[in-house]
Amino acid sequence: MAIKLTVNGKSHEVDVDPDTPLLWVLRDAIGLTGTKYGCGIAQCGACTVHINGEAQRSCQVAVKDVGANAVVTIEGLSTDNSHPVQKAWLQLDVPQCGYCQSGMIMAVSALLKEKPKPTNKDIDEKLTNICRCGTYTRIRAAIHEAAKSA
């Protein structure tokens, strides 16, 4: 069944089962591999994308449920790492292994849209993505740095 999606501002028509998780449509059908598979049960956040500006775990969103909503992946956040969160990530050398970083960056950019100057409490409550390397101190510092220019 052909399903139409708008991803990173571009229209796509994919022939997949409507119950296929958005994660696999992005990676396998469209070829955007920046969104990562982590746990498959919406716990780790490696698969976080924006759907109509809201951070969503794409491993648990059926492609049929996306409808006409705009999807933005890490590839669509900026083409040249010029987004304030990406700049802060690079400036503060946040990633260690880097596997969680695309999902973490997408979650943080959504957080900053909602709360442009988040407190540490806001970050702790809203940011539920998991970094297995434990770079949370650098992540928090980068969030505050990005908030200065967002």
Contacts in CASP RR format, 6 or more apart in sequence:
PFRMAT RR
TARGET T0000
AUTHOR 0000-0000-0000
METHOD contacts of the structure
MODEL  1
MAIKLTVNGKSHEVDVDPDTPLLWVLRDAIGLTGTKYGCGIAQCGACTVH
INGEAQRSCQVAVKDVGANAVVTIEGLSTDNSHPVQKAWLQLDVPQCGYC
QSGMIMAVSALLKEKPKPTNKDIDEKLTNICRCGTYTRIRAAIHEAAKSA
1 15 0 8 1.000
1 16 0 8 1.000
1 17 0 8 1.000
1 18 0 8 1.000
2 13 0 8 1.000
2 14 0 8 1.000
2 15 0 8 1.000
3 13 0 8 1.000
3 14 0 8 1.000
3 15 0 8 1.000
3 16 0 8 1.000
3 18 0 8 1.000
3 25 0 8 1.000
3 63 0 8 1.000
3 64 0 8 1.000
3 67 0 8 1.000
4 11 0 8 1.000
4 12 0 8 1.000
4 13 0 8 1.000
4 67 0 8 1.000
5 11 0 8 1.000
5 12 0 8 1.000
5 13 0 8 1.000
5 14 0 8 1.000
5 25 0 8 1.000
5 30 0 8 1.000
5 63 0 8 1.000
5 66 0 8 1.000
5 67 0 8 1.000
5 71 0 8 1.000
6 12 0 8 1.000
6 68 0 8 1.000
6 69 0 8 1.000
6 70 0 8 1.000
6 71 0 8 1.000
7 26 0 8 1.000
7 30 0 8 1.000
7 32 0 8 1.000
7 71 0 8 1.000
7 72 0 8 1.000
7 73 0 8 1.000
8 32 0 8 1.000
8 71 0 8 1.000
8 72 0 8 1.000
8 73 0 8 1.000
8 75 0 8 1.000
8 76 0 8 1.000
9 70 0 8 1.000
9 72 0 8 1.000
9 76 0 8 1.000
12 29 0 8 1.000
12 30 0 8 1.000
14 25 0 8 1.000
14 29 0 8 1.000
14 30 0 8 1.000
14 63 0 8 1.000
15 29 0 8 1.000
16 24 0 8 1.000
16 25 0 8 1.000
16 29 0 8 1.000
16 63 0 8 1.000
18 62 0 8 1.000
18 63 0 8 1.000
18 64 0 8 1.000
19 62 0 8 1.000
19 63 0 8 1.000
19 64 0 8 1.000
20 62 0 8 1.000
20 63 0 8 1.000
21 40 0 8 1.000
21 58 0 8 1.000
21 59 0 8 1.000
21 60 0 8 1.000
21 61 0 8 1.000
21 62 0 8 1.000
21 63 0 8 1.000
22 49 0 8 1.000
22 58 0 8 1.000
22 59 0 8 1.000
22 61 0 8 1.000
22 62 0 8 1.000
22 63 0 8 1.000
22 66 0 8 1.000
22 71 0 8 1.000
23 35 0 8 1.000
23 37 0 8 1.000
23 40 0 8 1.000
23 47 0 8 1.000
23 58 0 8 1.000
23 59 0 8 1.000
23 61 0 8 1.000
25 63 0 8 1.000
26 32 0 8 1.000
26 35 0 8 1.000
26 49 0 8 1.000
26 58 0 8 1.000
26 71 0 8 1.000
26 73 0 8 1.000
27 33 0 8 1.000
27 34 0 8 1.000
27 35 0 8 1.000
27 37 0 8 1.000
32 73 0 8 1.000
32 75 0 8 1.000
34 73 0 8 1.000
34 74 0 8 1.000
34 75 0 8 1.000
34 102 0 8 1.000
35 46 0 8 1.000
35 47 0 8 1.000
35 48 0 8 1.000
35 49 0 8 1.000
35 58 0 8 1.000
35 73 0 8 1.000
35 74 0 8 1.000
35 102 0 8 1.000
35 103 0 8 1.000
36 46 0 8 1.000
36 47 0 8 1.000
36 99 0 8 1.000
36 100 0 8 1.000
36 102 0 8 1.000
36 103 0 8 1.000
37 46 0 8 1.000
37 47 0 8 1.000
37 59 0 8 1.000
38 44 0 8 1.000
38 45 0 8 1.000
38 46 0 8 1.000
38 47 0 8 1.000
38 59 0 8 1.000
38 99 0 8 1.000
39 45 0 8 1.000
39 46 0 8 1.000
39 59 0 8 1.000
40 47 0 8 1.000
40 59 0 8 1.000
40 60 0 8 1.000
41 59 0 8 1.000
41 60 0 8 1.000
42 57 0 8 1.000
42 59 0 8 1.000
42 60 0 8 1.000
43 130 0 8 1.000
44 100 0 8 1.000
44 129 0 8 1.000
44 130 0 8 1.000
45 57 0 8 1.000
45 100 0 8 1.000
45 103 0 8 1.000
45 104 0 8 1.000
45 107 0 8 1.000
45 128 0 8 1.000
45 129 0 8 1.000
45 130 0 8 1.000
46 99 0 8 1.000
46 100 0 8 1.000
46 102 0 8 1.000
46 103 0 8 1.000
46 129 0 8 1.000
46 130 0 8 1.000
47 57 0 8 1.000
47 58 0 8 1.000
47 59 0 8 1.000
47 103 0 8 1.000
48 55 0 8 1.000
48 56 0 8 1.000
48 57 0 8 1.000
48 58 0 8 1.000
48 102 0 8 1.000
48 103 0 8 1.000
48 104 0 8 1.000
48 106 0 8 1.000
48 107 0 8 1.000
48 129 0 8 1.000
49 55 0 8 1.000
49 56 0 8 1.000
49 58 0 8 1.000
49 71 0 8 1.000
49 72 0 8 1.000
49 73 0 8 1.000
49 74 0 8 1.000
49 103 0 8 1.000
49 106 0 8 1.000
50 56 0 8 1.000
50 70 0 8 1.000
50 71 0 8 1.000
50 72 0 8 1.000
50 106 0 8 1.000
50 109 0 8 1.000
50 110 0 8 1.000
51 61 0 8 1.000
51 66 0 8 1.000
51 69 0 8 1.000
51 70 0 8 1.000
51 71 0 8 1.000
52 69 0 8 1.000
52 70 0 8 1.000
53 70 0 8 1.000
53 72 0 8 1.000
53 110 0 8 1.000
53 113 0 8 1.000
54 110 0 8 1.000
55 106 0 8 1.000
55 107 0 8 1.000
55 110 0 8 1.000
55 111 0 8 1.000
72 106 0 8 1.000
73 102 0 8 1.000
73 106 0 8 1.000
74 102 0 8 1.000
74 103 0 8 1.000
74 105 0 8 1.000
74 106 0 8 1.000
77 83 0 8 1.000
77 85 0 8 1.000
77 86 0 8 1.000
77 105 0 8 1.000
77 106 0 8 1.000
77 109 0 8 1.000
78 86 0 8 1.000
81 87 0 8 1.000
81 90 0 8 1.000
83 105 0 8 1.000
83 109 0 8 1.000
84 112 0 8 1.000
84 146 0 8 1.000
84 149 0 8 1.000
84 150 0 8 1.000
85 105 0 8 1.000
85 108 0 8 1.000
85 109 0 8 1.000
85 112 0 8 1.000
85 142 0 8 1.000
85 143 0 8 1.000
85 146 0 8 1.000
85 150 0 8 1.000
86 105 0 8 1.000
87 146 0 8 1.000
87 149 0 8 1.000
88 94 0 8 1.000
88 142 0 8 1.000
88 143 0 8 1.000
88 145 0 8 1.000
88 146 0 8 1.000
88 149 0 8 1.000
89 95 0 8 1.000
89 101 0 8 1.000
89 105 0 8 1.000
89 142 0 8 1.000
91 142 0 8 1.000
91 145 0 8 1.000
92 138 0 8 1.000
92 141 0 8 1.000
92 142 0 8 1.000
92 145 0 8 1.000
93 138 0 8 1.000
94 101 0 8 1.000
94 135 0 8 1.000
94 138 0 8 1.000
94 139 0 8 1.000
94 142 0 8 1.000
95 101 0 8 1.000
95 135 0 8 1.000
96 131 0 8 1.000
96 133 0 8 1.000
96 134 0 8 1.000
96 135 0 8 1.000
97 132 0 8 1.000
97 133 0 8 1.000
98 133 0 8 1.000
99 132 0 8 1.000
100 129 0 8 1.000
100 130 0 8 1.000
100 131 0 8 1.000
100 132 0 8 1.000
100 133 0 8 1.000
103 129 0 8 1.000
104 127 0 8 1.000
104 129 0 8 1.000
104 131 0 8 1.000
104 139 0 8 1.000
107 127 0 8 1.000
107 128 0 8 1.000
107 129 0 8 1.000
108 127 0 8 1.000
108 139 0 8 1.000
108 142 0 8 1.000
108 143 0 8 1.000
108 146 0 8 1.000
111 118 0 8 1.000
111 122 0 8 1.000
111 123 0 8 1.000
111 126 0 8 1.000
111 127 0 8 1.000
111 143 0 8 1.000
112 118 0 8 1.000
112 143 0 8 1.000
112 146 0 8 1.000
112 147 0 8 1.000
112 150 0 8 1.000
114 126 0 8 1.000
115 122 0 8 1.000
115 126 0 8 1.000
116 147 0 8 1.000
116 150 0 8 1.000
117 147 0 8 1.000
118 126 0 8 1.000
118 143 0 8 1.000
118 147 0 8 1.000
120 140 0 8 1.000
123 140 0 8 1.000
123 143 0 8 1.000
127 139 0 8 1.000
127 143 0 8 1.000
131 139 0 8 1.000
END
